[in-house]
C-alpha cells in the first residue's frame, strides 16, 4: 500500500487559503513538489538539486 504524503506549504505562501502555494512532501528516496492549483502534478527531486535551485532563486538568478 502506498503511504500518503504529508504536504507542507511554503512559508512564502503566507498561510492564506486558496491556490497560490508551492507545497513540498518528503517521499521515499525523493522530495516532491507541487503547485496547489494543480495538486495532481508532482515534480520529483532529491535534496542536492533542490538546495541548488533554492540558492539560485535566493540570489535572483
PyMOL Python script that loads the backbone (N, CA, C, O; Angstrom):
from pymol import cmd

cmd.read_pdbstr("""\
ATOM      1  N   UNK A   1       0.843  -1.187   0.000  1.00  0.00           N
ATOM      2  CA  UNK A   1       0.000   0.000   0.000  1.00  0.00           C
ATOM      3  C   UNK A   1       0.884   1.245   0.000  1.00  0.00           C
ATOM      4  O   UNK A   1       1.856   1.311   0.752  1.00  0.00           O
ATOM      5  N   UNK A   2       0.564   2.214  -0.820  1.00  0.00           N
ATOM      6  CA  UNK A   2       1.326   3.464  -0.892  1.00  0.00           C
ATOM      7  C   UNK A   2       1.039   4.317   0.335  1.00  0.00           C
ATOM      8  O   UNK A   2      -0.098   4.424   0.795  1.00  0.00           O
ATOM      9  N   UNK A   3       2.109   4.924   0.850  1.00  0.00           N
ATOM     10  CA  UNK A   3       1.980   5.794   2.006  1.00  0.00           C
ATOM     11  C   UNK A   3       1.494   7.171   1.565  1.00  0.00           C
ATOM     12  O   UNK A   3       1.960   7.699   0.556  1.00  0.00           O
ATOM     13  N   UNK A   4       0.564   7.752   2.311  1.00  0.00           N
ATOM     14  CA  UNK A   4       0.069   9.094   1.999  1.00  0.00           C
ATOM     15  C   UNK A   4       1.164  10.114   2.265  1.00  0.00           C
ATOM     16  O   UNK A   4       1.888  10.008   3.256  1.00  0.00           O
ATOM     17  N   UNK A   5       1.287  11.095   1.390  1.00  0.00           N
ATOM     18  CA  UNK A   5       2.288  12.140   1.553  1.00  0.00           C
ATOM     19  C   UNK A   5       1.761  13.252   2.448  1.00  0.00           C
ATOM     20  O   UNK A   5       0.577  13.584   2.411  1.00  0.00           O
ATOM     21  N   UNK A   6       2.643  13.817   3.244  1.00  0.00           N
ATOM     22  CA  UNK A   6       2.300  14.962   4.096  1.00  0.00           C
ATOM     23  C   UNK A   6       2.828  16.218   3.399  1.00  0.00           C
ATOM     24  O   UNK A   6       4.029  16.484   3.412  1.00  0.00           O
ATOM     25  N   UNK A   7       1.930  16.978   2.798  1.00  0.00           N
ATOM     26  CA  UNK A   7       2.313  18.167   2.039  1.00  0.00           C
ATOM     27  C   UNK A   7       2.427  19.361   2.969  1.00  0.00           C
ATOM     28  O   UNK A   7       1.585  19.564   3.843  1.00  0.00           O
ATOM     29  N   UNK A   8       3.497  20.165   2.768  1.00  0.00           N
ATOM     30  CA  UNK A   8       3.714  21.381   3.533  1.00  0.00           C
ATOM     31  C   UNK A   8       3.748  22.562   2.578  1.00  0.00           C
ATOM     32  O   UNK A   8       4.371  22.497   1.519  1.00  0.00           O
ATOM     33  N   UNK A   9       3.075  23.639   2.959  1.00  0.00           N
ATOM     34  CA  UNK A   9       3.100  24.862   2.150  1.00  0.00           C
ATOM     35  C   UNK A   9       4.389  25.624   2.403  1.00  0.00           C
ATOM     36  O   UNK A   9       4.956  25.561   3.494  1.00  0.00           O
ATOM     37  N   UNK A  10       4.840  26.331   1.404  1.00  0.00           N
ATOM     38  CA  UNK A  10       5.982  27.208   1.546  1.00  0.00           C
ATOM     39  C   UNK A  10       5.654  28.306   2.547  1.00  0.00           C
ATOM     40  O   UNK A  10       4.515  28.766   2.624  1.00  0.00           O
ATOM     41  N   UNK A  11       6.661  28.724   3.314  1.00  0.00           N
ATOM     42  CA  UNK A  11       6.443  29.827   4.257  1.00  0.00           C
ATOM     43  C   UNK A  11       6.159  31.128   3.516  1.00  0.00           C
ATOM     44  O   UNK A  11       5.587  32.054   4.091  1.00  0.00           O
ATOM     45  N   UNK A  12       6.554  31.210   2.243  1.00  0.00           N
ATOM     46  CA  UNK A  12       6.287  32.408   1.446  1.00  0.00           C
ATOM     47  C   UNK A  12       4.841  32.465   0.961  1.00  0.00           C
ATOM     48  O   UNK A  12       4.426  33.466   0.377  1.00  0.00           O
ATOM     49  N   UNK A  13       4.077  31.412   1.196  1.00  0.00           N
ATOM     50  CA  UNK A  13       2.677  31.408   0.792  1.00  0.00           C
ATOM     51  C   UNK A  13       1.825  32.247   1.726  1.00  0.00           C
ATOM     52  O   UNK A  13       0.679  32.562   1.405  1.00  0.00           O
ATOM     53  N   UNK A  14       2.364  32.608   2.865  1.00  0.00           N
ATOM     54  CA  UNK A  14       1.655  33.474   3.796  1.00  0.00           C
ATOM     55  C   UNK A  14       0.543  32.792   4.563  1.00  0.00           C
ATOM     56  O   UNK A  14      -0.183  33.461   5.298  1.00  0.00           O
ATOM     57  N   UNK A  15       0.384  31.502   4.423  1.00  0.00           N
ATOM     58  CA  UNK A  15      -0.638  30.782   5.156  1.00  0.00           C
ATOM     59  C   UNK A  15      -2.046  31.047   4.671  1.00  0.00           C
ATOM     60  O   UNK A  15      -3.004  30.592   5.296  1.00  0.00           O
ATOM     61  N   UNK A  16      -2.196  31.757   3.593  1.00  0.00           N
ATOM     62  CA  UNK A  16      -3.530  32.086   3.081  1.00  0.00           C
ATOM     63  C   UNK A  16      -4.175  30.858   2.446  1.00  0.00           C
ATOM     64  O   UNK A  16      -3.489  29.973   1.935  1.00  0.00           O
ATOM     65  N   UNK A  17      -5.455  30.825   2.487  1.00  0.00           N
ATOM     66  CA  UNK A  17      -6.191  29.764   1.809  1.00  0.00           C
ATOM     67  C   UNK A  17      -6.213  30.073   0.321  1.00  0.00           C
ATOM     68  O   UNK A  17      -6.027  31.218  -0.090  1.00  0.00           O
ATOM     69  N   UNK A  18      -6.434  29.072  -0.460  1.00  0.00           N
ATOM     70  CA  UNK A  18      -6.510  29.297  -1.895  1.00  0.00           C
ATOM     71  C   UNK A  18      -5.455  28.502  -2.632  1.00  0.00           C
ATOM     72  O   UNK A  18      -4.807  27.620  -2.069  1.00  0.00           O
ATOM     73  N   UNK A  19      -5.298  28.827  -3.891  1.00  0.00           N
ATOM     74  CA  UNK A  19      -4.416  28.044  -4.752  1.00  0.00           C
ATOM     75  C   UNK A  19      -3.236  28.860  -5.257  1.00  0.00           C
ATOM     76  O   UNK A  19      -3.010  28.946  -6.464  1.00  0.00           O
ATOM     77  N   UNK A  20      -2.497  29.448  -4.358  1.00  0.00           N
ATOM     78  CA  UNK A  20      -1.330  30.223  -4.759  1.00  0.00           C
ATOM     79  C   UNK A  20      -0.110  29.778  -3.967  1.00  0.00           C
ATOM     80  O   UNK A  20       0.659  30.612  -3.490  1.00  0.00           O
ATOM     81  N   UNK A  21       0.071  28.471  -3.824  1.00  0.00           N
ATOM     82  CA  UNK A  21       1.101  27.955  -2.935  1.00  0.00           C
ATOM     83  C   UNK A  21       1.971  26.902  -3.617  1.00  0.00           C
ATOM     84  O   UNK A  21       1.514  26.154  -4.480  1.00  0.00           O
ATOM     85  N   UNK A  22       3.217  26.868  -3.212  1.00  0.00           N
ATOM     86  CA  UNK A  22       4.103  25.768  -3.554  1.00  0.00           C
ATOM     87  C   UNK A  22       4.136  24.862  -2.344  1.00  0.00           C
ATOM     88  O   UNK A  22       4.280  25.329  -1.215  1.00  0.00           O
ATOM     89  N   UNK A  23       4.003  23.564  -2.575  1.00  0.00           N
ATOM     90  CA  UNK A  23       3.976  22.606  -1.483  1.00  0.00           C
ATOM     91  C   UNK A  23       5.056  21.549  -1.693  1.00  0.00           C
ATOM     92  O   UNK A  23       5.359  21.171  -2.825  1.00  0.00           O
ATOM     93  N   UNK A  24       5.635  21.077  -0.582  1.00  0.00           N
ATOM     94  CA  UNK A  24       6.667  20.041  -0.596  1.00  0.00           C
ATOM     95  C   UNK A  24       6.216  18.861   0.240  1.00  0.00           C
ATOM     96  O   UNK A  24       5.472  19.023   1.208  1.00  0.00           O
ATOM     97  N   UNK A  25       6.666  17.676  -0.134  1.00  0.00           N
ATOM     98  CA  UNK A  25       6.407  16.473   0.657  1.00  0.00           C
ATOM     99  C   UNK A  25       7.629  15.565   0.552  1.00  0.00           C
ATOM    100  O   UNK A  25       8.184  15.378  -0.530  1.00  0.00           O
ATOM    101  N   UNK A  26       8.042  15.005   1.688  1.00  0.00           N
ATOM    102  CA  UNK A  26       9.121  14.022   1.684  1.00  0.00           C
ATOM    103  C   UNK A  26       8.523  12.675   1.308  1.00  0.00           C
ATOM    104  O   UNK A  26       7.512  12.250   1.867  1.00  0.00           O
ATOM    105  N   UNK A  27       9.155  12.020   0.366  1.00  0.00           N
ATOM    106  CA  UNK A  27       8.724  10.692  -0.079  1.00  0.00           C
ATOM    107  C   UNK A  27       9.952   9.792  -0.020  1.00  0.00           C
ATOM    108  O   UNK A  27      11.075  10.291   0.037  1.00  0.00           O
ATOM    109  N   UNK A  28       9.760   8.487  -0.033  1.00  0.00           N
ATOM    110  CA  UNK A  28      10.923   7.600  -0.017  1.00  0.00           C
ATOM    111  C   UNK A  28      11.875   7.922  -1.172  1.00  0.00           C
ATOM    112  O   UNK A  28      11.480   7.895  -2.338  1.00  0.00           O
ATOM    113  N   UNK A  29      13.108   8.221  -0.842  1.00  0.00           N
ATOM    114  CA  UNK A  29      14.196   8.470  -1.793  1.00  0.00           C
ATOM    115  C   UNK A  29      14.052   9.740  -2.623  1.00  0.00           C
ATOM    116  O   UNK A  29      14.827   9.936  -3.559  1.00  0.00           O
ATOM    117  N   UNK A  30      13.089  10.613  -2.315  1.00  0.00           N
ATOM    118  CA  UNK A  30      12.968  11.856  -3.081  1.00  0.00           C
ATOM    119  C   UNK A  30      12.151  12.885  -2.315  1.00  0.00           C
ATOM    120  O   UNK A  30      11.591  12.607  -1.254  1.00  0.00           O
ATOM    121  N   UNK A  31      12.104  14.065  -2.880  1.00  0.00           N
ATOM    122  CA  UNK A  31      11.246  15.148  -2.396  1.00  0.00           C
ATOM    123  C   UNK A  31      10.292  15.465  -3.532  1.00  0.00           C
ATOM    124  O   UNK A  31      10.703  15.536  -4.690  1.00  0.00           O
ATOM    125  N   UNK A  32       9.036  15.653  -3.212  1.00  0.00           N
ATOM    126  CA  UNK A  32       8.051  16.000  -4.245  1.00  0.00           C
ATOM    127  C   UNK A  32       7.604  17.435  -4.061  1.00  0.00           C
ATOM    128  O   UNK A  32       7.455  17.921  -2.940  1.00  0.00           O
ATOM    129  N   UNK A  33       7.393  18.098  -5.175  1.00  0.00           N
ATOM    130  CA  UNK A  33       6.909  19.476  -5.192  1.00  0.00           C
ATOM    131  C   UNK A  33       5.646  19.533  -6.037  1.00  0.00           C
ATOM    132  O   UNK A  33       5.495  18.787  -7.004  1.00  0.00           O
ATOM    133  N   UNK A  34       4.753  20.415  -5.664  1.00  0.00           N
ATOM    134  CA  UNK A  34       3.541  20.626  -6.462  1.00  0.00           C
ATOM    135  C   UNK A  34       3.050  22.052  -6.273  1.00  0.00           C
ATOM    136  O   UNK A  34       3.363  22.715  -5.284  1.00  0.00           O
ATOM    137  N   UNK A  35       2.287  22.496  -7.228  1.00  0.00           N
ATOM    138  CA  UNK A  35       1.591  23.787  -7.176  1.00  0.00           C
ATOM    139  C   UNK A  35       0.197  23.481  -6.636  1.00  0.00           C
ATOM    140  O   UNK A  35      -0.453  22.544  -7.099  1.00  0.00           O
ATOM    141  N   UNK A  36      -0.262  24.255  -5.671  1.00  0.00           N
ATOM    142  CA  UNK A  36      -1.540  23.933  -5.039  1.00  0.00           C
ATOM    143  C   UNK A  36      -2.729  24.015  -5.986  1.00  0.00           C
ATOM    144  O   UNK A  36      -3.757  23.386  -5.735  1.00  0.00           O
ATOM    145  N   UNK A  37      -2.608  24.784  -7.079  1.00  0.00           N
ATOM    146  CA  UNK A  37      -3.730  24.848  -8.013  1.00  0.00           C
ATOM    147  C   UNK A  37      -3.714  23.693  -9.010  1.00  0.00           C
ATOM    148  O   UNK A  37      -4.620  23.575  -9.835  1.00  0.00           O
ATOM    149  N   UNK A  38      -2.690  22.839  -8.938  1.00  0.00           N
ATOM    150  CA  UNK A  38      -2.604  21.651  -9.791  1.00  0.00           C
ATOM    151  C   UNK A  38      -2.027  20.490  -8.971  1.00  0.00           C
ATOM    152  O   UNK A  38      -0.946  19.990  -9.284  1.00  0.00           O
ATOM    153  N   UNK A  39      -2.743  20.059  -7.924  1.00  0.00           N
ATOM    154  CA  UNK A  39      -2.187  19.096  -6.976  1.00  0.00           C
ATOM    155  C   UNK A  39      -1.900  17.703  -7.529  1.00  0.00           C
ATOM    156  O   UNK A  39      -1.168  16.942  -6.896  1.00  0.00           O
ATOM    157  N   UNK A  40      -2.441  17.351  -8.667  1.00  0.00           N
ATOM    158  CA  UNK A  40      -2.182  16.018  -9.226  1.00  0.00           C
ATOM    159  C   UNK A  40      -0.840  15.950  -9.949  1.00  0.00           C
ATOM    160  O   UNK A  40      -0.349  14.859 -10.239  1.00  0.00           O
ATOM    161  N   UNK A  41      -0.242  17.105 -10.242  1.00  0.00           N
ATOM    162  CA  UNK A  41       1.036  17.154 -10.940  1.00  0.00           C
ATOM    163  C   UNK A  41       2.158  17.348  -9.932  1.00  0.00           C
ATOM    164  O   UNK A  41       2.197  18.350  -9.219  1.00  0.00           O
ATOM    165  N   UNK A  42       3.079  16.374  -9.876  1.00  0.00           N
ATOM    166  CA  UNK A  42       4.193  16.431  -8.932  1.00  0.00           C
ATOM    167  C   UNK A  42       5.510  16.457  -9.679  1.00  0.00           C
ATOM    168  O   UNK A  42       5.651  15.827 -10.727  1.00  0.00           O
ATOM    169  N   UNK A  43       6.464  17.178  -9.145  1.00  0.00           N
ATOM    170  CA  UNK A  43       7.842  17.110  -9.596  1.00  0.00           C
ATOM    171  C   UNK A  43       8.617  16.326  -8.543  1.00  0.00           C
ATOM    172  O   UNK A  43       8.358  16.461  -7.347  1.00  0.00           O
ATOM    173  N   UNK A  44       9.562  15.513  -8.985  1.00  0.00           N
ATOM    174  CA  UNK A  44      10.395  14.759  -8.044  1.00  0.00           C
ATOM    175  C   UNK A  44      11.828  15.258  -8.142  1.00  0.00           C
ATOM    176  O   UNK A  44      12.330  15.541  -9.230  1.00  0.00           O
ATOM    177  N   UNK A  45      12.481  15.361  -6.981  1.00  0.00           N
ATOM    178  CA  UNK A  45      13.877  15.748  -6.937  1.00  0.00           C
ATOM    179  C   UNK A  45      14.504  15.134  -5.694  1.00  0.00           C
ATOM    180  O   UNK A  45      13.839  14.439  -4.926  1.00  0.00           O
ATOM    181  N   UNK A  46      15.785  15.398  -5.506  1.00  0.00           N
ATOM    182  CA  UNK A  46      16.491  14.978  -4.306  1.00  0.00           C
ATOM    183  C   UNK A  46      17.013  16.237  -3.618  1.00  0.00           C
ATOM    184  O   UNK A  46      16.986  17.314  -4.214  1.00  0.00           O
ATOM    185  N   UNK A  47      17.483  16.126  -2.385  1.00  0.00           N
ATOM    186  CA  UNK A  47      17.887  17.330  -1.649  1.00  0.00           C
ATOM    187  C   UNK A  47      18.963  18.184  -2.323  1.00  0.00           C
ATOM    188  O   UNK A  47      18.870  19.411  -2.282  1.00  0.00           O
ATOM    189  N   UNK A  48      19.970  17.584  -2.934  1.00  0.00           N
ATOM    190  CA  UNK A  48      21.067  18.371  -3.510  1.00  0.00           C
ATOM    191  C   UNK A  48      20.608  19.282  -4.644  1.00  0.00           C
ATOM    192  O   UNK A  48      20.900  20.477  -4.592  1.00  0.00           O
ATOM    193  N   UNK A  49      19.901  18.784  -5.674  1.00  0.00           N
ATOM    194  CA  UNK A  49      19.431  19.703  -6.723  1.00  0.00           C
ATOM    195  C   UNK A  49      18.432  20.745  -6.202  1.00  0.00           C
ATOM    196  O   UNK A  49      18.424  21.883  -6.670  1.00  0.00           O
ATOM    197  N   UNK A  50      17.600  20.361  -5.247  1.00  0.00           N
ATOM    198  CA  UNK A  50      16.640  21.313  -4.689  1.00  0.00           C
ATOM    199  C   UNK A  50      17.377  22.428  -3.959  1.00  0.00           C
ATOM    200  O   UNK A  50      17.004  23.595  -4.078  1.00  0.00           O
ATOM    201  N   UNK A  51      18.423  22.083  -3.202  1.00  0.00           N
ATOM    202  CA  UNK A  51      19.208  23.102  -2.497  1.00  0.00           C
ATOM    203  C   UNK A  51      19.866  24.049  -3.498  1.00  0.00           C
ATOM    204  O   UNK A  51      19.913  25.256  -3.264  1.00  0.00           O
ATOM    205  N   UNK A  52      20.374  23.515  -4.614  1.00  0.00           N
ATOM    206  CA  UNK A  52      20.965  24.358  -5.647  1.00  0.00           C
ATOM    207  C   UNK A  52      19.952  25.307  -6.256  1.00  0.00           C
ATOM    208  O   UNK A  52      20.247  26.483  -6.468  1.00  0.00           O
ATOM    209  N   UNK A  53      18.759  24.803  -6.538  1.00  0.00           N
ATOM    210  CA  UNK A  53      17.696  25.645  -7.085  1.00  0.00           C
ATOM    211  C   UNK A  53      17.354  26.775  -6.126  1.00  0.00           C
ATOM    212  O   UNK A  53      17.230  27.928  -6.538  1.00  0.00           O
ATOM    213  N   UNK A  54      17.202  26.448  -4.853  1.00  0.00           N
ATOM    214  CA  UNK A  54      16.858  27.472  -3.863  1.00  0.00           C
ATOM    215  C   UNK A  54      17.955  28.521  -3.724  1.00  0.00           C
ATOM    216  O   UNK A  54      17.653  29.703  -3.554  1.00  0.00           O
ATOM    217  N   UNK A  55      19.230  28.112  -3.792  1.00  0.00           N
ATOM    218  CA  UNK A  55      20.332  29.072  -3.739  1.00  0.00           C
ATOM    219  C   UNK A  55      20.264  30.047  -4.921  1.00  0.00           C
ATOM    220  O   UNK A  55      20.478  31.247  -4.746  1.00  0.00           O
ATOM    221  N   UNK A  56      19.967  29.535  -6.122  1.00  0.00           N
ATOM    222  CA  UNK A  56      19.861  30.394  -7.296  1.00  0.00           C
ATOM    223  C   UNK A  56      18.659  31.319  -7.206  1.00  0.00           C
ATOM    224  O   UNK A  56      18.740  32.480  -7.608  1.00  0.00           O
ATOM    225  N   UNK A  57      17.562  30.828  -6.691  1.00  0.00           N
ATOM    226  CA  UNK A  57      16.371  31.676  -6.532  1.00  0.00           C
ATOM    227  C   UNK A  57      16.670  32.807  -5.555  1.00  0.00           C
ATOM    228  O   UNK A  57      16.335  33.962  -5.818  1.00  0.00           O
ATOM    229  N   UNK A  58      17.300  32.477  -4.424  1.00  0.00           N
ATOM    230  CA  UNK A  58      17.617  33.498  -3.417  1.00  0.00           C
ATOM    231  C   UNK A  58      18.601  34.530  -3.955  1.00  0.00           C
ATOM    232  O   UNK A  58      18.555  35.700  -3.572  1.00  0.00           O
ATOM    233  N   UNK A  59      19.488  34.096  -4.840  1.00  0.00           N
ATOM    234  CA  UNK A  59      20.476  35.007  -5.421  1.00  0.00           C
ATOM    235  C   UNK A  59      19.888  35.826  -6.568  1.00  0.00           C
ATOM    236  O   UNK A  59      20.561  36.705  -7.105  1.00  0.00           O
ATOM    237  N   UNK A  60      18.653  35.549  -6.946  1.00  0.00           N
ATOM    238  CA  UNK A  60      17.988  36.289  -8.007  1.00  0.00           C
ATOM    239  C   UNK A  60      18.422  35.890  -9.399  1.00  0.00           C
ATOM    240  O   UNK A  60      18.342  36.688 -10.332  1.00  0.00           O
ATOM    241  N   UNK A  61      18.885  34.648  -9.546  1.00  0.00           N
ATOM    242  CA  UNK A  61      19.334  34.175 -10.875  1.00  0.00           C
ATOM    243  C   UNK A  61      18.260  33.418 -11.579  1.00  0.00           C
ATOM    244  O   UNK A  61      18.465  32.953 -12.700  1.00  0.00           O
TER     245      UNK A  61
END
""", "prot")
cmd.dss("prot")
cmd.show_as("cartoon", "prot")
cmd.util.cbc("prot")
cmd.orient("prot")
